[in-house]
Amino acid sequence: MITSLFRKSTPLNYSLVFLLVLFFFFTYEFHVAETTKIPLSLLSKIGFLCLVLATLFTANFITVKNGLSKDSAYPIVFTLFFMLFTPSIFNNINLLIANLFVLLAIRRLLSLQTLKFTKEKIFDASLWVFVASLFHFWAILFIILVFLSIIANAARDYRNWFLPFIAFFGVLALYLMFSLLVGESMSAKYFDEITTNFNLQYFVNNYQNIAFSMYAAIALFFFVTLVFSLSNRPLILHSAYIKTIFSFLIGIGVFLISPCKTNDLLIFTFVPLSIMATGHIEMSRSKLKQELVLLIFIGCSCFAYFSQL
């Protein structure tokens, strides 16, 4: 029943997802305002909500546009429910913005397989990655995906290898110029973030620990099923799926290496995982299996969400 509801992307599906976003988002925001005694700033909350919606619809665009979904609503649904494992992400503007720019980069890299406007896509992807690093420095690791994509799709033209460096110096020059206008403290703050922390003992309470454990188990399930079923998928999609796998692994790397560790850092893995989960649901021929997987996933994400309120 649940799988039938989201199998096709229709206005009804999108309306339902939009209502779910509003419910989960404002439930968390009112809870935060109630517990911290800080009144809601409506304008800022609308900004956060717009970033969440932009993330969801960018995830859907990436998946459907590159043929990784059969035009279903699953990408949006999975991305939303992955967010519920760490509801504090709704208030983390830096990570929301950084992740959105990373998604814009991934969008350009996945479309490289068409071999059209190759240089523009490589430059744009590099630019978005470096802009993302301004909001969370270790998002810069996604530049690895840019070079992997060059190797896979555009290695013959030596000029493609210089484009990420041009993008880097362009963003650096603009950032330093802006820092001088605003104040040197902005530049110092950016370079202060170039630190690492591999300690995973950061949980504030047991519910965060449980949410992380459930998320890790679900992520491992979808990751392993994609890896082992890759040979059964259309050959034309192999490149996109391999980039998705590397996007997920790089997202894990960002989480592991970043300082100020929180579950919010898992946001860089949400969309790659939603692509994997969508592929798993759509490829499965067993209706019962589809329903069970989706029910268990939604149940775990809702438990993680409400337990952390």
Backbone as CSV, one residue per row, in Angstrom:
resi,resn,N_x,N_y,N_z,CA_x,CA_y,CA_z,C_x,C_y,C_z
1,MET,0.830,-1.214,0.000,0.000,0.000,0.000,0.864,1.264,0.000
2,ILE,1.870,1.299,0.878,2.745,2.473,0.946,3.538,2.619,-0.342
3,THR,4.049,1.493,-0.866,4.831,1.550,-2.096,3.978,2.042,-3.261
4,SER,2.699,1.644,-3.284,1.798,2.086,-4.356,1.560,3.585,-4.296
5,LEU,1.559,4.125,-3.083,1.293,5.547,-2.889,2.370,6.418,-3.512
6,PHE,3.644,5.952,-3.448,4.766,6.777,-3.924,5.402,6.247,-5.207
7,ARG,4.752,5.245,-5.843,5.356,4.643,-7.029,5.434,5.623,-8.193
8,LYS,4.481,6.527,-8.289,4.469,7.515,-9.356,4.556,8.923,-8.785
9,SER,5.252,9.795,-9.507,5.341,11.190,-9.063,4.157,11.953,-9.643
10,THR,3.211,12.274,-8.790,2.010,13.006,-9.183,1.850,14.205,-8.254
11,PRO,1.007,15.162,-8.621,0.757,16.298,-7.713,0.297,15.846,-6.332
12,LEU,-0.454,14.742,-6.268,-0.911,14.227,-4.976,0.276,13.769,-4.125
13,ASN,1.225,13.058,-4.759,2.425,12.615,-4.042,3.195,13.797,-3.477
14,TYR,3.436,14.787,-4.334,4.217,15.939,-3.919,3.501,16.733,-2.829
15,SER,2.185,16.807,-2.928,1.415,17.512,-1.893,1.535,16.797,-0.554
16,LEU,1.466,15.463,-0.589,1.591,14.673,0.637,2.971,14.843,1.250
17,VAL,4.005,14.786,0.408,5.381,14.960,0.900,5.540,16.358,1.487
18,PHE,4.986,17.365,0.821,5.077,18.734,1.317,4.428,18.863,2.697
19,LEU,3.283,18.236,2.886,2.608,18.259,4.189,3.437,17.548,5.249
20,LEU,4.082,16.444,4.867,4.949,15.725,5.804,6.144,16.587,6.206
21,VAL,6.704,17.292,5.234,7.823,18.196,5.528,7.388,19.268,6.512
22,LEU,6.257,19.873,6.257,5.747,20.911,7.161,5.527,20.366,8.564
23,PHE,4.935,19.174,8.645,4.649,18.578,9.947,5.935,18.323,10.733
24,PHE,6.881,17.616,10.119,8.111,17.267,10.828,8.959,18.509,11.124
25,PHE,9.013,19.422,10.175,9.840,20.615,10.350,9.319,21.482,11.490
26,PHE,8.032,21.817,11.459,7.498,22.730,12.471,7.286,22.053,13.822
27,THR,7.082,20.739,13.828,7.051,20.017,15.106,8.381,20.158,15.819
28,TYR,9.465,20.009,15.060,10.798,20.160,15.659,11.046,21.611,16.075
29,GLU,10.672,22.555,15.214,10.938,23.960,15.511,10.179,24.428,16.753
30,PHE,8.925,24.026,16.884,8.151,24.418,18.069,8.698,23.757,19.325
31,HIS,9.193,22.524,19.180,9.797,21.839,20.323,11.064,22.565,20.765
32,VAL,11.881,22.987,19.808,13.114,23.728,20.128,12.776,25.036,20.819
33,ALA,11.787,25.762,20.267,11.390,27.043,20.854,10.843,26.862,22.267
34,GLU,10.160,25.736,22.495,9.551,25.471,23.797,10.589,25.105,24.845
35,THR,11.580,24.309,24.447,12.576,23.827,25.401,13.671,24.852,25.675
36,THR,13.994,25.673,24.668,15.069,26.656,24.855,14.534,28.023,25.265
37,LYS,13.201,28.165,25.230,12.556,29.448,25.570,12.958,30.570,24.624
38,ILE,13.401,30.182,23.421,13.766,31.178,22.411,12.607,31.290,21.422
39,PRO,12.021,32.459,21.222,10.883,32.581,20.315,11.271,32.275,18.863
40,LEU,10.303,31.759,18.135,10.552,31.435,16.738,10.731,32.706,15.911
41,SER,11.784,32.736,15.115,11.965,33.803,14.132,11.392,33.286,12.821
42,LEU,10.209,33.734,12.473,9.479,33.177,11.342,10.270,33.274,10.046
43,LEU,10.925,34.410,9.823,11.670,34.610,8.583,12.809,33.616,8.453
44,SER,13.558,33.409,9.552,14.680,32.476,9.503,14.184,31.044,9.323
45,LYS,13.056,30.703,9.966,12.519,29.345,9.838,12.030,29.076,8.422
46,ILE,11.454,30.080,7.798,11.034,29.923,6.404,12.250,29.692,5.509
47,GLY,13.353,30.385,5.841,14.598,30.173,5.099,15.099,28.752,5.252
48,PHE,15.086,28.226,6.492,15.494,26.842,6.733,14.590,25.873,5.964
49,LEU,13.283,26.143,6.016,12.322,25.274,5.330,12.576,25.255,3.821
50,CYS,12.871,26.412,3.254,13.164,26.497,1.818,14.405,25.679,1.461
51,LEU,15.405,25.700,2.336,16.615,24.909,2.102,16.311,23.413,2.144
52,VAL,15.462,23.005,3.094,15.064,21.594,3.187,14.317,21.171,1.926
53,LEU,13.369,21.996,1.486,12.602,21.680,0.280,13.497,21.662,-0.960
54,ALA,14.441,22.598,-1.026,15.377,22.630,-2.157,16.220,21.360,-2.188
55,THR,16.626,20.873,-1.021,17.391,19.627,-0.931,16.579,18.455,-1.457
56,LEU,15.315,18.377,-1.045,14.459,17.262,-1.446,14.214,17.257,-2.950
57,PHE,13.906,18.414,-3.508,13.571,18.454,-4.929,14.820,18.369,-5.809
58,THR,15.963,18.790,-5.296,17.222,18.573,-6.026,17.558,17.093,-6.052
59,ALA,17.327,16.405,-4.935,17.538,14.956,-4.881,16.651,14.256,-5.900
60,ASN,15.393,14.684,-5.988,14.464,14.089,-6.945,14.902,14.367,-8.380
61,PHE,15.327,15.591,-8.648,15.765,15.965,-10.000,16.971,15.142,-10.425
62,ILE,17.956,15.003,-9.523,19.167,14.241,-9.833,18.819,12.794,-10.171
63,THR,17.947,12.201,-9.367,17.616,10.785,-9.534,16.824,10.529,-10.808
64,VAL,15.794,11.324,-11.031,14.923,11.113,-12.191,15.618,11.517,-13.485
65,LYS,16.307,12.655,-13.480,16.943,13.168,-14.699,18.007,12.225,-15.235
66,ASN,18.674,11.500,-14.342,19.746,10.597,-14.775,19.286,9.151,-14.904
67,GLY,17.977,8.935,-14.906,17.436,7.607,-15.132,17.622,6.646,-13.979
68,LEU,17.890,7.176,-12.775,18.102,6.321,-11.611,16.801,6.031,-10.870
69,SER,15.697,6.544,-11.384,14.378,6.277,-10.819,13.374,6.222,-11.956
70,LYS,12.323,5.438,-11.763,11.273,5.312,-12.768,10.209,6.387,-12.550
71,ASP,10.661,7.614,-12.413,9.766,8.760,-12.224,8.818,8.537,-11.045
72,SER,9.396,8.112,-9.923,8.601,7.905,-8.713,8.894,9.008,-7.708
73,ALA,8.150,8.992,-6.594,8.365,9.971,-5.518,9.310,9.425,-4.456
74,TYR,9.855,8.236,-4.681,10.730,7.613,-3.681,11.944,8.456,-3.307
75,PRO,12.648,9.096,-4.271,13.842,9.876,-3.889,13.551,10.945,-2.842
76,ILE,12.430,11.669,-3.016,12.063,12.706,-2.055,11.690,12.087,-0.709
77,VAL,10.913,11.002,-0.758,10.458,10.348,0.473,11.639,9.825,1.275
78,PHE,12.555,9.133,0.605,13.713,8.573,1.306,14.600,9.682,1.875
79,THR,14.826,10.739,1.103,15.671,11.834,1.590,15.053,12.483,2.827
80,LEU,13.750,12.709,2.791,13.069,13.305,3.941,13.197,12.421,5.175
81,PHE,12.933,11.127,5.023,12.953,10.248,6.192,14.376,9.971,6.679
82,PHE,15.374,10.091,5.805,16.763,10.024,6.284,17.061,11.232,7.164
83,MET,16.495,12.378,6.819,16.702,13.586,7.627,16.151,13.418,9.039
84,LEU,15.107,12.600,9.182,14.481,12.430,10.490,15.397,11.727,11.490
85,PHE,16.421,11.037,11.001,17.362,10.387,11.911,18.173,11.424,12.692
86,THR,18.247,12.623,12.162,18.964,13.701,12.862,18.172,14.994,12.694
87,PRO,17.063,15.148,13.430,16.174,16.304,13.234,16.830,17.655,13.454
88,SER,17.931,17.697,14.211,18.602,18.981,14.439,19.169,19.563,13.152
89,ILE,19.208,18.753,12.095,19.696,19.261,10.804,18.781,20.361,10.282
90,PHE,17.509,20.355,10.715,16.566,21.389,10.274,17.007,22.782,10.713
91,ASN,17.878,22.854,11.721,18.348,24.147,12.231,19.813,24.423,11.915
92,ASN,20.440,23.545,11.162,21.867,23.697,10.871,22.032,24.308,9.476
93,ILE,22.010,25.627,9.428,21.989,26.306,8.125,23.269,26.085,7.322
94,ASN,24.419,26.038,7.987,25.674,25.851,7.264,25.718,24.505,6.541
95,LEU,25.294,23.447,7.230,25.313,22.115,6.607,24.235,21.999,5.532
96,LEU,23.091,22.618,5.728,22.043,22.589,4.702,22.530,23.257,3.416
97,ILE,23.190,24.406,3.565,23.692,25.118,2.383,24.839,24.346,1.735
98,ALA,25.780,23.868,2.555,26.919,23.111,2.017,26.435,21.880,1.257
99,ASN,25.475,21.162,1.834,24.962,19.950,1.180,24.252,20.285,-0.124
100,LEU,23.518,21.396,-0.147,22.813,21.788,-1.367,23.805,22.084,-2.491
101,PHE,24.900,22.754,-2.184,25.920,23.024,-3.207,26.598,21.726,-3.661
102,VAL,26.815,20.802,-2.729,27.385,19.501,-3.101,26.434,18.769,-4.053
103,LEU,25.139,18.846,-3.786,24.159,18.203,-4.665,24.180,18.815,-6.060
104,LEU,24.360,20.133,-6.128,24.465,20.786,-7.440,25.696,20.290,-8.196
105,ALA,26.774,20.033,-7.452,27.985,19.479,-8.068,27.741,18.059,-8.555
106,ILE,27.101,17.238,-7.719,26.807,15.852,-8.103,25.902,15.809,-9.327
107,ARG,24.948,16.730,-9.383,24.048,16.800,-10.538,24.824,16.984,-11.840
108,ARG,25.808,17.873,-11.813,26.609,18.123,-13.018,27.510,16.941,-13.356
109,LEU,28.030,16.279,-12.333,28.947,15.158,-12.572,28.218,13.935,-13.115
110,LEU,27.013,13.685,-12.621,26.260,12.541,-13.124,25.854,12.731,-14.582
111,SER,25.652,13.988,-14.984,25.254,14.252,-16.371,26.439,14.247,-17.334
112,LEU,27.647,14.025,-16.827,28.829,13.977,-17.691,28.781,12.823,-18.686
113,GLN,28.025,11.780,-18.371,27.983,10.610,-19.232,27.372,10.912,-20.600
114,THR,26.680,12.044,-20.730,26.140,12.429,-22.036,27.226,12.972,-22.961
115,LEU,28.381,13.322,-22.385,29.533,13.859,-23.137,29.201,15.172,-23.854
116,LYS,28.230,15.911,-23.329,27.891,17.233,-23.864,28.285,18.300,-22.848
117,PHE,28.867,19.390,-23.325,29.283,20.510,-22.460,30.152,20.012,-21.300
118,THR,31.094,19.139,-21.629,31.933,18.493,-20.616,32.696,19.492,-19.770
119,LYS,33.349,20.440,-20.412,34.171,21.415,-19.679,33.321,22.275,-18.751
120,GLU,32.169,22.704,-19.236,31.285,23.518,-18.401,30.837,22.747,-17.167
121,LYS,30.518,21.466,-17.348,30.036,20.646,-16.231,31.136,20.405,-15.198
122,ILE,32.359,20.147,-15.666,33.481,19.924,-14.748,33.776,21.203,-13.966
123,PHE,33.784,22.324,-14.665,34.053,23.601,-13.990,32.955,23.924,-12.983
124,ASP,31.692,23.766,-13.396,30.567,24.062,-12.500,30.612,23.182,-11.254
125,ALA,30.856,21.882,-11.453,30.902,20.955,-10.316,32.013,21.341,-9.352
126,SER,33.177,21.676,-9.886,34.309,22.089,-9.045,33.968,23.364,-8.291
127,LEU,33.346,24.292,-8.995,32.965,25.569,-8.379,32.009,25.338,-7.206
128,TRP,30.991,24.486,-7.416,30.021,24.227,-6.356,30.663,23.547,-5.151
129,VAL,31.606,22.647,-5.405,32.292,21.966,-4.295,33.069,22.978,-3.458
130,PHE,33.802,23.853,-4.117,34.601,24.836,-3.374,33.717,25.853,-2.656
131,VAL,32.588,26.203,-3.252,31.643,27.094,-2.563,31.065,26.375,-1.342
132,ALA,30.755,25.083,-1.481,30.248,24.290,-0.344,31.248,24.276,0.804
133,SER,32.540,24.235,0.464,33.572,24.187,1.507,33.633,25.481,2.322
134,LEU,33.074,26.566,1.786,33.028,27.812,2.542,32.057,27.716,3.719
135,PHE,31.101,26.805,3.601,30.108,26.628,4.659,30.438,25.443,5.570
136,HIS,31.114,24.445,5.023,31.667,23.364,5.845,32.940,22.905,5.136
137,PHE,34.081,23.194,5.743,35.341,23.043,5.023,35.533,21.656,4.416
138,TRP,35.228,20.595,5.174,35.565,19.252,4.692,34.663,18.763,3.566
139,ALA,33.676,19.577,3.172,32.925,19.263,1.951,33.844,19.315,0.735
140,ILE,35.019,19.895,0.934,36.007,19.982,-0.144,36.457,18.598,-0.606
141,LEU,36.233,17.571,0.228,36.598,16.210,-0.162,35.845,15.745,-1.407
142,PHE,34.719,16.370,-1.709,33.955,15.973,-2.885,34.670,16.348,-4.189
143,ILE,35.754,17.093,-4.088,36.546,17.357,-5.288,37.160,16.060,-5.806
144,ILE,37.297,15.077,-4.910,37.756,13.741,-5.330,36.804,13.172,-6.370
145,LEU,35.498,13.380,-6.152,34.495,12.877,-7.095,34.635,13.559,-8.450
146,VAL,35.036,14.823,-8.451,35.248,15.543,-9.711,36.368,14.870,-10.514
147,PHE,37.471,14.583,-9.853,38.598,13.952,-10.554,38.279,12.519,-10.977
148,LEU,37.521,11.804,-10.155,37.090,10.457,-10.542,36.196,10.508,-11.776
149,SER,35.350,11.533,-11.845,34.457,11.695,-13.001,35.243,12.056,-14.254
150,ILE,36.293,12.851,-14.078,37.161,13.175,-15.222,37.821,11.900,-15.747
151,ILE,38.313,11.069,-14.830,38.936,9.800,-15.223,37.943,8.921,-15.977
152,ALA,36.698,8.894,-15.492,35.686,8.010,-16.074,35.140,8.522,-17.404
153,ASN,35.010,9.843,-17.550,34.281,10.365,-18.704,35.039,11.357,-19.576
154,ALA,36.102,11.964,-19.081,36.713,13.054,-19.853,38.230,13.113,-19.678
155,ALA,38.874,11.972,-19.574,40.311,11.951,-19.290,41.173,12.276,-20.517
156,ARG,40.623,12.118,-21.694,41.433,12.267,-22.909,41.861,13.711,-23.162
157,ASP,41.024,14.646,-22.803,41.349,16.061,-23.011,42.096,16.571,-21.773
158,TYR,43.377,16.845,-21.915,44.204,17.244,-20.775,43.731,18.553,-20.139
159,ARG,43.014,19.385,-20.906,42.557,20.670,-20.377,41.523,20.487,-19.257
160,ASN,40.815,19.363,-19.281,39.802,19.108,-18.247,40.422,18.995,-16.862
161,TRP,41.688,18.573,-16.796,42.349,18.385,-15.500,42.672,19.710,-14.824
162,PHE,42.735,20.794,-15.597,43.072,22.104,-15.037,41.845,22.870,-14.550
163,LEU,40.667,22.458,-14.995,39.446,23.202,-14.671,39.159,23.276,-13.163
164,PRO,39.323,22.173,-12.382,39.106,22.281,-10.934,40.032,23.292,-10.265
165,PHE,41.272,23.393,-10.754,42.217,24.349,-10.165,41.829,25.784,-10.498
166,ILE,41.318,26.000,-11.716,40.836,27.330,-12.089,39.649,27.727,-11.202
167,ALA,38.742,26.768,-10.996,37.592,27.025,-10.127,38.037,27.331,-8.701
168,PHE,39.051,26.590,-8.222,39.561,26.797,-6.868,40.104,28.213,-6.683
169,PHE,40.955,28.633,-7.600,41.554,29.958,-7.466,40.514,31.062,-7.667
170,GLY,39.496,30.795,-8.486,38.423,31.765,-8.652,37.631,31.964,-7.366
171,VAL,37.254,30.859,-6.716,36.513,30.945,-5.458,37.385,31.547,-4.365
172,LEU,38.655,31.147,-4.317,39.577,31.669,-3.299,39.740,33.178,-3.433
173,ALA,39.915,33.661,-4.663,40.091,35.091,-4.888,38.852,35.876,-4.459
174,LEU,37.681,35.389,-4.834,36.447,36.076,-4.467,36.229,36.046,-2.954
175,TYR,36.570,34.915,-2.322,36.381,34.793,-0.879,37.309,35.741,-0.119
176,LEU,38.574,35.796,-0.537,39.529,36.684,0.131,39.155,38.147,-0.069
177,MET,38.665,38.458,-1.250,38.233,39.829,-1.524,37.046,40.196,-0.624
178,PHE,36.099,39.273,-0.504,34.936,39.510,0.341,35.346,39.605,1.811
179,SER,36.330,38.787,2.209,36.811,38.804,3.592,37.434,40.143,3.946
180,LEU,38.158,40.724,3.000,38.788,42.016,3.240,37.742,43.114,3.404
181,LEU,36.648,42.987,2.656,35.588,43.983,2.758,34.811,43.853,4.063
182,VAL,34.566,42.591,4.477,33.760,42.347,5.673,34.600,42.403,6.933
183,GLY,35.787,41.807,6.870,36.650,41.753,8.047,37.515,40.516,8.015
184,GLU,38.732,40.610,8.525,39.677,39.500,8.464,39.238,38.319,9.324
185,SER,38.386,38.557,10.319,37.940,37.481,11.196,37.208,36.393,10.427
186,MET,36.547,36.779,9.338,35.826,35.821,8.511,36.787,34.844,7.862
187,SER,37.893,35.369,7.363,38.914,34.524,6.746,39.580,33.630,7.780
188,ALA,39.864,34.190,8.954,40.502,33.415,10.018,39.602,32.276,10.471
189,LYS,38.285,32.536,10.550,37.326,31.510,10.961,37.336,30.341,9.991
190,TYR,37.445,30.636,8.706,37.458,29.578,7.688,38.677,28.682,7.861
191,PHE,39.840,29.292,8.017,41.063,28.495,8.132,41.157,27.781,9.477
192,ASP,40.455,28.277,10.486,40.421,27.593,11.785,39.678,26.267,11.704
193,GLU,38.815,26.117,10.693,38.025,24.896,10.553,38.818,23.757,9.909
194,ILE,40.052,24.036,9.502,40.868,23.001,8.863,41.515,22.147,9.950
195,THR,40.683,21.446,10.678,41.139,20.521,11.717,40.377,19.216,11.554
196,THR,40.841,18.166,12.209,40.197,16.866,12.103,39.835,16.338,13.486
197,ASN,38.895,15.428,13.499,38.489,14.782,14.747,37.838,13.446,14.404
198,PHE,38.487,12.360,14.797,37.985,11.028,14.475,37.234,10.394,15.650
199,ASN,37.022,11.152,16.703,36.349,10.622,17.887,34.846,10.510,17.637
200,LEU,34.277,9.315,17.837,32.854,9.098,17.612,32.057,9.100,18.911
201,GLN,32.707,9.349,20.025,32.010,9.386,21.320,31.501,10.806,21.591
202,TYR,30.522,11.210,20.797,30.051,12.595,20.882,28.579,12.687,21.247
203,PHE,27.919,11.570,21.458,26.470,11.565,21.631,26.052,12.280,22.918
204,VAL,25.041,13.147,22.789,24.525,13.879,23.942,23.663,12.962,24.806
205,ASN,22.918,12.059,24.167,22.074,11.121,24.910,22.009,9.788,24.173
206,ASN,21.405,8.792,24.821,21.330,7.448,24.256,20.490,7.392,22.990
207,TYR,19.503,8.286,22.871,18.642,8.265,21.692,19.405,8.656,20.427
208,GLN,20.361,9.567,20.550,21.215,9.899,19.408,22.070,8.704,19.018
209,ASN,22.544,7.993,20.011,23.332,6.784,19.766,22.498,5.732,19.048
210,ILE,21.254,5.535,19.506,20.350,4.562,18.882,20.028,4.973,17.445
211,ALA,19.755,6.272,17.240,19.448,6.770,15.898,20.619,6.544,14.954
212,PHE,21.829,6.814,15.452,23.022,6.594,14.631,23.182,5.115,14.288
213,SER,22.956,4.246,15.253,23.099,2.804,15.035,22.094,2.300,14.002
214,MET,20.841,2.746,14.111,19.819,2.344,13.142,20.154,2.865,11.751
215,TYR,20.603,4.134,11.706,20.960,4.717,10.410,22.115,3.948,9.773
216,ALA,23.115,3.601,10.569,24.274,2.869,10.053,23.853,1.511,9.500
217,ALA,22.947,0.820,10.206,22.487,-0.497,9.748,21.711,-0.382,8.433
218,ILE,20.819,0.615,8.346,20.026,0.822,7.129,20.925,1.231,5.964
219,ALA,21.873,2.123,6.238,22.802,2.568,5.192,23.629,1.395,4.669
220,LEU,24.098,0.556,5.574,24.890,-0.612,5.169,24.054,-1.548,4.306
221,PHE,22.781,-1.730,4.670,21.892,-2.606,3.903,21.734,-2.113,2.464
222,PHE,21.397,-0.843,2.290,21.187,-0.309,0.941,22.494,-0.258,0.153
223,PHE,23.601,0.043,0.834,24.901,0.111,0.163,25.309,-1.268,-0.354
224,VAL,25.198,-2.275,0.489,25.601,-3.635,0.103,24.713,-4.172,-1.015
225,THR,23.388,-3.929,-0.920,22.490,-4.435,-1.959,22.769,-3.778,-3.310
226,LEU,23.148,-2.499,-3.309,23.483,-1.850,-4.579,24.773,-2.417,-5.158
227,VAL,25.781,-2.577,-4.319,27.072,-3.088,-4.788,26.917,-4.473,-5.406
228,PHE,26.152,-5.346,-4.750,26.023,-6.721,-5.222,25.010,-6.874,-6.355
229,SER,24.164,-5.879,-6.554,23.188,-5.966,-7.648,23.576,-5.090,-8.834
230,LEU,24.735,-4.453,-8.757,25.142,-3.510,-9.811,25.221,-4.181,-11.181
231,SER,25.692,-5.410,-11.212,25.842,-6.115,-12.489,24.488,-6.408,-13.141
232,ASN,23.412,-6.398,-12.356,22.074,-6.676,-12.896,21.374,-5.423,-13.400
233,ARG,21.980,-4.283,-13.194,21.359,-3.021,-13.616,21.812,-2.662,-15.033
234,PRO,21.059,-1.822,-15.729,21.421,-1.450,-17.109,22.845,-0.896,-17.198
235,LEU,23.571,-1.345,-18.198,24.975,-0.955,-18.354,25.130,0.552,-18.471
236,ILE,24.173,1.211,-19.100,24.251,2.652,-19.306,24.206,3.433,-17.985
237,LEU,23.677,2.788,-16.939,23.558,3.454,-15.636,24.707,3.132,-14.687
238,HIS,25.611,2.245,-15.092,26.698,1.829,-14.200,27.544,3.010,-13.744
239,SER,27.874,3.898,-14.678,28.713,5.049,-14.339,28.046,5.919,-13.279
240,ALA,26.732,6.163,-13.445,25.995,6.994,-12.478,25.929,6.324,-11.116
241,TYR,25.708,5.013,-11.098,25.633,4.295,-9.818,26.994,4.255,-9.124
242,ILE,28.053,4.101,-9.892,29.397,4.086,-9.299,29.715,5.449,-8.687
243,LYS,29.333,6.519,-9.380,29.527,7.862,-8.811,28.696,8.047,-7.554
244,THR,27.503,7.462,-7.546,26.654,7.526,-6.350,27.320,6.817,-5.181
245,ILE,27.907,5.657,-5.451,28.615,4.902,-4.406,29.768,5.723,-3.845
246,PHE,30.541,6.336,-4.738,31.670,7.154,-4.280,31.188,8.404,-3.548
247,SER,30.048,8.964,-3.974,29.481,10.117,-3.254,29.159,9.736,-1.820
248,PHE,28.581,8.552,-1.653,28.258,8.071,-0.317,29.522,7.871,0.521
249,LEU,30.537,7.242,-0.062,31.792,6.982,0.665,32.500,8.287,1.031
250,ILE,32.472,9.260,0.135,33.071,10.570,0.440,32.283,11.255,1.548
251,GLY,30.941,11.121,1.500,30.108,11.676,2.573,30.461,11.069,3.925
252,ILE,30.722,9.759,3.947,31.169,9.094,5.178,32.515,9.671,5.612
253,GLY,33.388,9.912,4.631,34.696,10.499,4.937,34.568,11.882,5.560
254,VAL,33.655,12.699,5.031,33.411,14.037,5.594,32.937,13.914,7.033
255,PHE,32.040,12.967,7.290,31.533,12.747,8.645,32.660,12.317,9.594
256,LEU,33.487,11.392,9.159,34.531,10.849,10.031,35.613,11.870,10.357
257,ILE,35.938,12.720,9.393,37.097,13.595,9.554,36.742,14.951,10.156
258,SER,35.463,15.336,10.095,35.073,16.681,10.524,35.189,16.860,12.037
259,PRO,35.601,18.058,12.478,35.576,18.367,13.909,34.145,18.690,14.340
260,CYS,33.936,18.983,15.616,32.592,19.302,16.135,31.588,18.248,15.671
261,LYS,31.900,16.995,15.973,31.123,15.858,15.488,29.682,15.874,15.997
262,THR,28.732,15.712,15.062,27.317,15.511,15.375,26.730,14.613,14.296
263,ASN,25.551,14.070,14.567,24.871,13.258,13.553,24.469,14.086,12.333
264,ASP,24.405,15.412,12.497,24.039,16.288,11.376,24.990,16.128,10.189
265,LEU,26.223,15.769,10.470,27.224,15.638,9.411,26.911,14.507,8.438
266,LEU,25.991,13.631,8.835,25.582,12.542,7.952,24.783,13.048,6.761
267,ILE,24.416,14.321,6.749,23.589,14.870,5.674,24.200,14.654,4.290
268,PHE,25.522,14.604,4.214,26.178,14.431,2.913,25.970,13.032,2.339
269,THR,25.458,12.115,3.153,25.197,10.751,2.671,23.723,10.531,2.348
270,PHE,22.851,11.456,2.707,21.415,11.223,2.579,20.967,11.008,1.137
271,VAL,21.372,11.877,0.238,20.900,11.772,-1.146,21.506,10.571,-1.866
272,PRO,22.821,10.321,-1.756,23.335,9.074,-2.342,22.601,7.837,-1.825
273,LEU,22.295,7.826,-0.527,21.559,6.690,0.044,20.127,6.635,-0.475
274,SER,19.505,7.786,-0.680,18.131,7.787,-1.200,18.108,7.232,-2.628
275,ILE,19.159,7.489,-3.404,19.264,6.920,-4.747,19.401,5.403,-4.658
276,MET,20.248,4.930,-3.727,20.412,3.490,-3.531,19.108,2.845,-3.081
277,ALA,18.428,3.486,-2.131,17.175,2.943,-1.594,16.094,2.909,-2.675
278,THR,16.035,3.969,-3.490,15.060,4.015,-4.580,15.297,2.882,-5.565
279,GLY,16.564,2.679,-5.917,16.912,1.589,-6.820,16.536,0.226,-6.254
280,HIS,16.751,0.059,-4.940,16.428,-1.221,-4.299,14.927,-1.487,-4.335
281,ILE,14.115,-0.478,-3.995,12.662,-0.648,-3.976,12.123,-0.907,-5.382
282,GLU,12.595,-0.131,-6.348,12.069,-0.255,-7.710,12.534,-1.520,-8.409
283,MET,13.691,-2.037,-8.007,14.215,-3.236,-8.657,13.614,-4.515,-8.079
284,SER,13.196,-4.453,-6.831,12.643,-5.634,-6.174,11.333,-6.054,-6.835
285,ARG,11.196,-7.345,-7.111,9.987,-7.854,-7.757,8.960,-8.345,-6.741
286,SER,9.382,-8.449,-5.508,8.482,-8.934,-4.455,7.759,-7.751,-3.808
287,LYS,6.450,-7.731,-3.964,5.647,-6.654,-3.378,5.760,-6.661,-1.862
288,LEU,5.760,-7.867,-1.266,5.854,-7.995,0.186,7.187,-7.447,0.693
289,LYS,8.254,-7.766,-0.022,9.583,-7.290,0.371,9.650,-5.768,0.300
290,GLN,9.074,-5.196,-0.751,9.052,-3.740,-0.891,8.341,-3.086,0.293
291,GLU,7.182,-3.629,0.632,6.396,-3.083,1.742,7.146,-3.200,3.063
292,LEU,7.762,-4.363,3.317,8.485,-4.579,4.571,9.657,-3.626,4.713
293,VAL,10.445,-3.494,3.636,11.608,-2.612,3.670,11.177,-1.181,3.951
294,LEU,10.144,-0.722,3.250,9.680,0.662,3.420,9.071,0.884,4.806
295,LEU,8.304,-0.091,5.295,7.689,0.037,6.617,8.734,0.074,7.722
296,ILE,9.729,-0.818,7.646,10.794,-0.841,8.653,11.586,0.458,8.619
297,PHE,11.881,0.925,7.409,12.643,2.168,7.262,11.881,3.356,7.847
298,ILE,10.609,3.495,7.482,9.806,4.612,7.988,9.632,4.503,9.499
299,GLY,9.411,3.289,9.989,9.269,3.082,11.425,10.513,3.494,12.192
300,CYS,11.689,3.092,11.705,12.954,3.438,12.372,13.196,4.945,12.344
301,SER,12.928,5.582,11.205,13.184,7.021,11.095,12.237,7.816,11.991
302,CYS,10.974,7.395,12.074,10.017,8.093,12.942,10.375,7.900,14.415
303,PHE,10.801,6.696,14.769,11.225,6.454,16.155,12.425,7.335,16.500
304,ALA,13.399,7.391,15.586,14.599,8.220,15.821,14.215,9.689,15.965
305,TYR,13.268,10.142,15.132,12.848,11.545,15.168,12.164,11.895,16.486
306,PHE,11.123,11.150,16.832,10.327,11.500,18.015,11.097,11.249,19.306
307,SER,12.008,10.288,19.324,12.786,10.013,20.539,13.782,11.123,20.840
308,GLN,14.141,11.909,19.815,15.120,12.978,20.013,14.482,14.340,20.262
309,LEU,13.175,14.394,20.268,12.493,15.657,20.549,12.524,15.980,22.036
